Amino acid sequence: MNKNGLKLGLSYNIFWDVDVEKLDIEKDKDFIIRRIAVYGRDNDIKLMFTIYKKNVIKKILKKADNLNPDTVSYFGLILSIREKDFKCYKKKPPHLI
């Protein structure tokens, strides 16, 4: 990961399906933040908040369309986002249609 994201301590399991050497902390921040939010451990989430500003994380997660309900609840609580303000909350999952 460019700019040493993984060398800072991010878990490798978050990015199991991509070449992390090709990821750029700034250019790929949407992808990185979403992956950490869904698959990250506590230490990964703490590190995410040191790499990115809170308002950037908030903006990216609000527009994400693939967050699970637990992720929405967790980040809604710590970022003060109402569930209905998450894009993914407005969509019904295919298994509920």
Protein Blocks (a to p, Z undefined) as FASTA:
>chain_A
ZZhlmmnopafklmmmbcfklpcfklmmmmmmmmmmmmmcfklmmmmmmmpcfklmmmmm
mmpckbcfklmmmmmmmnopafklpmklmpccfklZZ
